[in-house]
């Protein structure tokens, strides 16, 4: 995204009287004139150069000649700021909250596979709506003719809004909605559900919250080739850092209203399941930038590929707090899908590829200021997503309400799965060069 790629921007797109006058002065200077036979009628020296294009000299060598001769106008520093509206591939989760119609038997309420069970949240991709962000690019040409530059880019993309969030509450009255959390019971080998709200049994609320954030920094060297009035192309290479973090939190607040239950009426249960992932990438990056000029308009096509190591970290936690009217509060490890058999921290390294495409159409208001609009697409392989870490199988013997001791196979199990994901979207920006 080299805003300063074209050193002729100051003179190639406008008919500023001062510019024309200075060019005429240069042309009338005897010291800068060359014999007519030295000029190549089929080629043009870049505007602003003090040396003519000699017969037989090709456009591909112009940059090297300019490095020796210097250019008439060479902005050395540029800065670009873009506002982003991007979308990301949402995370796939199992069904997290279900409901059943009034009159459903207690043992079948909210259980997947029953014809009357309806999924309220989950079972599909979450967090796939638009999100806002920013991208900042700054660079400097380190030679007079703008053949070599150093640039740095920082990209930040915030949370995806509330498509992954959910909240529901039910009072447990005879006509109130049934709420449940489904799972697969490994002791019975059947689908099952934990009740959040059921008439005359339990009242409660459930909340699901998701979050995610993307940060990226690259430091690249740029080498400019074949620069002319029609445009140029550049080769880039350097270092790329990227970090993508994601979280999924399920919380419940339950109160017993069952007169014939095993716990006293009014007993409260507050529990949570937390799944979080952290993906940290370090690697090398190469790219190709092609710049096309048409007066004050330019089209910049930038393709990049980063290859390196992705450190994947998965963190799972869960807890249940029981507040009884007759006993002190009791805190136990584990919720529903986060239990002692999978709670903890897992980590591994994976070779990862990050291809990226950027298209930008730019208009120069003057030689130093421009505005742009564009499109970006980025693909990341081997990303640990929170939804992929959820084991839907539960050994109910280790639930806090079941005693907490594992009888049989230890489920849910800790897992570290990854998948590919994409980001794409639009950007509008302003740039300044001096």
C-alpha positions in Angstrom: 0.0 0.0 0.0 2.7 2.4 -1.0 1.0 5.7 -1.4 4.3 7.2 -2.5 4.9 4.7 -5.2 4.7 7.2 -8.0 7.2 10.0 -7.8 5.6 11.7 -10.9 2.3 12.2 -9.1 3.1 15.9 -8.7 3.3 16.5 -12.4 1.6 13.7 -14.3 -2.0 14.5 -13.5 -2.4 18.2 -13.4 -1.8 21.4 -15.4 -0.8 23.5 -12.4 0.6 26.8 -13.9 3.5 26.8 -11.5 4.4 23.2 -12.4 4.2 24.0 -16.1 6.4 27.1 -15.7 9.1 25.2 -13.8 9.1 22.5 -16.4 9.6 25.1 -19.1 12.4 26.7 -17.1 14.1 23.3 -16.9 13.6 22.7 -20.6 15.1 26.1 -21.4 18.2 25.5 -19.3 21.1 25.0 -21.7 23.0 22.8 -19.2 20.1 20.3 -19.2 19.7 20.1 -22.9 21.1 17.2 -24.9 21.8 16.8 -28.6 18.7 15.8 -30.5 20.3 12.6 -31.8 20.6 11.3 -28.3 16.9 11.3 -27.7 14.9 8.1 -28.4 11.7 9.1 -30.1 10.0 5.9 -29.0 10.7 6.4 -25.3 10.1 9.2 -22.8 12.2 10.0 -19.8 10.0 10.2 -16.7 8.8 13.7 -16.1 11.0 15.5 -13.6 14.2 13.7 -14.5 17.2 15.8 -15.4 18.7 13.1 -17.7 17.4 12.2 -21.1 16.4 8.7 -22.2 19.3 7.7 -24.5 18.6 5.7 -27.6 18.3 2.0 -26.8 17.6 2.6 -23.1 14.5 0.7 -21.9 11.9 1.6 -19.4 13.1 -1.2 -17.1 16.4 0.6 -16.5 14.9 4.0 -15.9 14.8 3.5 -12.1 18.5 2.6 -11.9 19.3 5.7 -14.1 17.2 7.9 -11.9 19.0 6.6 -8.8 22.1 8.0 -10.2 20.7 11.2 -11.6 18.0 12.1 -9.1 14.4 13.1 -9.7 12.7 16.4 -10.1 10.0 15.7 -7.4 10.5 12.9 -4.8 8.1 12.7 -1.8 9.9 10.6 0.7 7.3 9.8 3.5 3.7 8.6 3.3 1.0 7.7 5.8 -2.4 6.1 5.1 -5.3 5.6 7.5 -8.3 3.3 6.6 -11.6 2.7 8.2 -12.7 -1.0 7.8 -16.0 -2.7 7.6 -15.1 -6.4 7.4 -16.9 -9.7 7.8 -15.4 -12.9 9.2 -16.3 -16.5 8.9 -18.3 -17.3 12.0 -17.5 -20.0 14.5 -19.5 -23.2 14.3 -21.0 -24.3 17.7 -23.3 -27.2 18.8 -26.8 -26.3 19.9 -26.4 -24.3 23.1 -30.0 -23.4 24.1 -33.3 -25.3 23.3 -36.9 -25.0 24.1 -40.1 -27.2 23.9 -43.8 -26.4 23.9 -45.9 -26.3 27.0 -47.0 -29.7 28.1 -43.8 -31.5 27.1 -42.8 -34.3 29.6 -40.0 -33.3 31.8 -37.6 -36.1 30.6 -38.0 -35.0 27.0 -37.9 -31.2 27.4 -35.3 -29.5 25.3 -33.8 -32.9 24.2 -32.4 -32.9 20.6 -34.0 -35.3 18.3 -37.5 -34.9 19.8 -39.9 -33.6 17.1 -41.1 -30.7 19.4 -37.6 -29.5 20.4 -36.5 -26.2 18.9 -33.0 -24.8 19.0 -33.0 -21.2 20.2 -29.2 -20.6 20.0 -26.2 -22.4 18.5 -26.1 -25.2 16.0 -24.9 -22.8 13.4 -22.2 -20.2 12.7 -22.0 -17.3 15.2 -20.3 -14.0 14.9 -20.5 -13.7 11.2 -21.8 -10.2 11.0 -20.0 -7.0 10.0 -17.4 -5.6 12.3 -15.5 -2.3 12.4 -11.7 -1.8 12.5 -8.8 0.3 11.3 -5.6 -0.1 9.3 -2.7 2.2 9.5 0.3 2.3 7.1 3.4 4.4 7.2 6.5 4.3 5.0 9.6 6.1 3.8 11.6 5.9 0.6 15.3 5.5 1.6 16.7 6.7 -1.8 16.2 9.8 -3.9 14.4 8.1 -6.8 12.0 6.0 -4.7 13.4 2.6 -5.7 13.6 1.2 -2.1 11.3 1.8 0.9 10.6 0.6 4.4 6.9 0.4 5.5 4.9 -0.8 8.5 1.2 -1.7 8.7 -1.0 -2.2 11.7 -4.5 -3.7 11.4 -7.0 -4.0 14.2 -10.5 -5.5 13.9 -12.9 -5.5 16.8 -15.7 -7.8 18.0 -18.4 -8.9 15.6 -21.3 -7.2 17.3 -23.9 -9.4 19.0 -24.7 -12.2 16.6 -23.1 -14.6 19.0 -24.9 -13.3 22.1 -28.2 -14.6 23.5 -30.3 -14.1 26.6 -33.5 -15.7 27.8 -35.4 -16.0 31.1 -38.4 -17.9 32.3 -40.3 -17.7 35.6 -41.3 -21.4 35.8 -45.0 -20.6 35.8 -47.4 -23.2 34.3 -47.6 -21.2 31.0 -44.0 -20.0 31.0 -41.5 -21.1 28.3 -39.3 -24.2 28.8 -35.6 -23.5 28.5 -32.9 -26.2 28.4 -29.2 -26.9 27.5 -28.8 -30.0 25.4 -25.9 -32.5 25.5 -25.2 -36.2 24.8 -25.3 -38.3 27.9 -22.5 -40.9 27.7 -23.9 -43.0 30.6 -27.2 -43.6 28.7 -25.8 -43.1 25.1 -28.8 -40.9 24.5 -29.4 -37.2 23.9 -30.2 -35.4 27.1 -30.8 -31.8 28.4 -30.2 -29.8 31.6 -33.3 -27.8 32.5 -32.9 -24.0 32.9 -36.6 -23.3 33.3 -39.6 -25.7 33.6 -43.1 -25.1 35.0 -43.3 -25.8 38.8 -39.7 -27.2 38.8 -37.2 -24.5 38.2 -36.9 -20.9 37.1 -33.9 -19.4 35.6 -32.1 -17.4 33.0 -29.3 -18.2 30.5 -26.9 -16.0 28.7 -24.4 -16.7 25.9 -21.7 -14.2 25.1 -19.1 -14.5 22.3 -16.1 -12.2 21.6 -13.2 -12.0 19.1 -10.4 -9.7 18.1 -7.9 -9.5 15.3 -4.5 -7.7 15.5 -1.8 -7.7 12.8 1.5 -5.9 12.3 3.9 -6.2 9.4 7.2 -4.6 8.7 8.2 -4.9 5.0 10.9 -3.7 2.6 9.7 -2.6 -0.8 11.6 -2.5 -4.1 10.1 -0.6 -6.9 10.5 -1.7 -10.6 9.6 -0.5 -14.1 8.2 2.9 -12.9 6.7 5.1 -15.6 3.8 7.3 -16.5 1.6 4.2 -16.8 2.4 2.8 -13.3 4.8 0.5 -11.7 5.2 -2.8 -9.8 7.0 -3.5 -6.5 8.3 -6.6 -4.7 7.8 -6.7 -0.9 9.2 -8.9 1.8 9.6 -8.9 5.6 8.0 -9.9 8.9 4.4 -10.5 9.8 2.7 -10.8 13.2 -0.9 -11.8 13.7 -3.0 -12.5 16.7 -6.6 -13.7 16.7 -8.4 -14.3 20.1 -11.9 -15.7 20.6 -14.1 -16.4 23.6 -17.4 -18.1 24.3 -19.1 -17.8 27.8 -22.3 -19.5 28.9 -23.8 -18.5 32.3 -26.9 -19.7 34.1 -28.8 -18.5 37.1 -31.3 -21.1 38.4 -33.7 -21.3 41.4 -35.5 -24.4 42.5 -39.3 -24.1 42.9 -40.0 -27.9 43.1 -41.7 -28.8 46.4 -40.9 -32.4 45.9 -37.3 -31.9 44.8 -34.1 -33.2 46.4 -33.0 -29.6 47.3 -34.9 -27.1 49.3 -37.2 -24.6 47.5 -35.3 -21.4 46.9 -31.9 -23.1 46.4 -29.9 -21.1 43.8 -27.4 -22.5 41.3 -25.0 -20.1 39.4 -22.8 -21.8 36.9 -20.7 -21.0 33.9 -18.8 -22.6 31.0 -15.9 -20.7 29.5 -14.1 -21.5 26.2 -11.3 -19.2 25.0 -8.7 -19.5 22.2 -5.6 -17.5 21.5 -3.8 -17.8 18.1 -0.4 -16.1 17.7 1.4 -16.1 14.4 5.0 -15.1 13.6 6.4 -15.5 10.1 7.9 -14.1 6.9 5.8 -12.4 4.3 6.3 -11.7 0.6 4.2 -9.7 -1.8 3.7 -8.1 -5.2 2.2 -4.6 -5.7 1.0 -3.4 -9.1 0.1 0.2 -9.5 -1.8 1.5 -12.6 -1.9 5.3 -13.2 -4.5 7.3 -15.2 -4.2 11.0 -14.4 -5.1 11.7 -10.8 -6.5 8.2 -10.5 -4.5 5.1 -9.5 -5.4 1.4 -9.0 -3.3 -0.6 -6.6 -3.4 -4.4 -6.6 -1.5 -5.9 -3.7 -1.1 -9.6 -3.1 0.8 -11.1 -0.1 1.6 -14.5 1.4 2.8 -15.0 5.0 4.2 -18.4 6.1 5.2 -19.1 9.7 4.3 -20.7 13.0 0.9 -20.4 14.7 0.9 -20.9 18.4 -2.6 -22.2 19.3 -3.8 -22.0 22.9 -7.1 -23.3 24.3 -8.3 -22.4 27.8 -11.4 -24.1 29.3 -12.9 -23.3 32.6 -16.2 -23.9 34.5 -17.7 -23.6 37.9 -21.0 -24.1 39.8 -21.9 -22.2 43.0 -24.8 -23.6 45.1 -26.5 -21.2 47.5 -28.9 -23.1 49.8 -31.3 -21.4 52.3 -30.0 -23.8 55.0 -26.4 -24.4 54.1 -23.3 -22.2 53.4 -22.5 -21.4 49.7 -20.7 -24.2 48.0 -18.3 -23.7 45.0 -17.5 -26.7 42.8 -15.4 -27.1 39.7 -17.3 -27.6 36.5 -20.4 -26.3 34.8 -22.1 -28.5 32.1 -19.8 -28.7 29.0 -16.7 -27.6 31.0 -16.0 -30.2 33.6 -12.8 -31.5 35.4 -12.0 -33.8 32.6 -11.5 -31.0 30.0 -10.9 -27.9 32.2 -7.4 -26.6 31.7 -5.0 -25.1 29.1 -3.8 -26.8 25.9 -1.2 -25.5 23.5 0.5 -26.5 20.2 2.3 -25.1 17.2 1.2 -25.4 13.6 2.6 -24.3 10.2 0.2 -21.7 8.9 -0.4 -19.8 5.6 -2.0 -16.4 5.4 -2.7 -15.3 1.8 -4.1 -11.8 1.3 -5.5 -9.6 -1.5 -6.0 -5.9 -1.4 -7.6 -3.7 -4.2 -7.5 0.1 -3.8 -8.8 2.8 -6.1 -7.2 6.1 -5.2 -7.9 9.7 -6.3 -5.3 12.5 -5.7 -6.7 15.8 -4.8 -3.2 17.3 -5.0 0.3 15.9 -5.0 0.3 15.4 -1.2 -3.3 14.3 -0.4 -5.4 11.4 -1.7 -8.5 9.4 -0.8 -9.2 5.8 -1.5 -11.8 3.0 -1.4 -11.0 -0.7 -1.7 -11.7 -4.3 -0.9 -9.6 -6.8 1.1 -9.7 -10.6 1.5 -7.5 -12.5 3.9 -7.5 -16.3 4.6 -5.9 -17.9 7.6 -5.2 -21.6 7.9 -5.0 -23.6 11.2 -6.9 -21.3 13.5 -8.2 -22.7 16.8 -11.9 -21.6 17.2 -13.8 -21.8 20.5 -16.7 -23.7 18.9 -14.4 -26.4 17.8 -13.2 -27.0 21.3 -16.6 -27.9 22.8 -17.1 -31.6 23.4 -20.8 -32.2 23.4 -20.5 -35.5 25.2 -21.0 -35.4 29.0 -20.5 -38.0 31.6 -23.2 -36.9 34.1 -21.6 -38.7 37.0 -19.0 -35.8 37.3 -21.6 -33.0 37.2 -21.5 -31.0 40.5 -25.1 -32.1 41.0 -24.2 -35.7 40.4 -21.4 -35.9 43.0 -18.4 -34.9 40.9 -16.8 -38.3 40.7 -16.3 -39.8 37.3 -17.9 -43.3 36.7 -17.1 -44.6 33.3 -15.4 -42.9 30.4 -14.1 -39.4 31.1 -16.3 -37.0 29.0 -16.1 -34.2 28.0 -12.5 -34.5 26.9 -10.0 -31.8 26.2 -9.6 -31.3 22.5 -7.5 -29.0 20.3 -9.1 -28.8 16.9 -8.4 -26.1 14.3 -9.9 -25.0 11.0 -9.4 -22.3 8.3 -11.2 -19.0 8.3 -11.5 -15.9 6.2 -11.9 -12.2 6.7 -13.1 -9.9 3.9 -14.6 -6.4 3.6 -14.4 -2.8 2.5 -12.2 0.1 3.4 -12.2 3.8 2.9 -9.1 5.9 3.7 -7.1 9.0 3.4 -3.4 9.3 2.7 -0.7 12.0 2.9 2.7 12.1 1.4 5.6 14.6 1.7 
